[in-house]
């Protein structure tokens, strides 16, 4: 189990559903990602989906910490459901809304080195490239990002 943070997963009625709530801090997200990587919901995914899931979850959750909450605190809620060999993910937070209430475009820029990568570009490029049905909604002070990760043969 994760150390330093009280994370109690709620198992939904379906055997492959998972819901967790963590503090919106870099440390809690790091611990959550480590914990999730050992959960059957992730470990039983096809290899290419598992790698994409770990990368996309890290990018999306760290964006919540850095941009939605920034110097403030709040909770992050993550819900995951197995779907046709893939994974349906919903991430919610009560932080600041996305600019223009929309997902950043995410462009891949030609860069000489990693320090040249523009803030807000490469992470969203990866998220868009690796997911399907990516959507963002803001309602009642809550941000909701949802997406589907599927095996390549289903894309």
Rosetta blueprint (number, residue, H / E / L):
1 X L
2 X L
3 X L
4 X L
5 X L
6 X L
7 X L
8 X L
9 X L
10 X E
11 X L
12 X L
13 X L
14 X L
15 X L
16 X L
17 X E
18 X E
19 X E
20 X E
21 X E
22 X E
23 X E
24 X L
25 X L
26 X H
27 X H
28 X H
29 X H
30 X H
31 X H
32 X H
33 X H
34 X H
35 X H
36 X H
37 X H
38 X L
39 X L
40 X H
41 X H
42 X H
43 X H
44 X L
45 X L
46 X L
47 X H
48 X H
49 X H
50 X H
51 X H
52 X H
53 X H
54 X H
55 X H
56 X H
57 X H
58 X H
59 X H
60 X H
61 X H
62 X H
63 X H
64 X H
65 X H
66 X H
67 X H
68 X H
69 X H
70 X L
71 X L
72 X L
73 X L
74 X L
75 X E
76 X E
77 X E
78 X E
79 X E
80 X E
81 X E
82 X E
83 X E
84 X L
85 X L
86 X E
87 X E
88 X E
89 X E
90 X E
91 X E
92 X E
93 X E
94 X L
95 X L
96 X L
97 X L
98 X L
99 X H
100 X H
101 X H
102 X L
103 X L
104 X L
105 X L
106 X L
107 X L
108 X L
109 X L
110 X L
111 X L
112 X L
113 X L
114 X H
115 X H
116 X H
117 X L
118 X L
119 X L
120 X L
121 X L
122 X H
123 X H
124 X H
125 X H
126 X H
127 X H
128 X H
129 X H
130 X H
131 X L
132 X E
133 X E
134 X E
135 X E
136 X E
137 X E
138 X E
139 X E
140 X L
141 X L
142 X E
143 X E
144 X E
145 X E
146 X E
147 X E
148 X E
149 X E
150 X L
151 X L
152 X H
153 X H
154 X H
155 X L
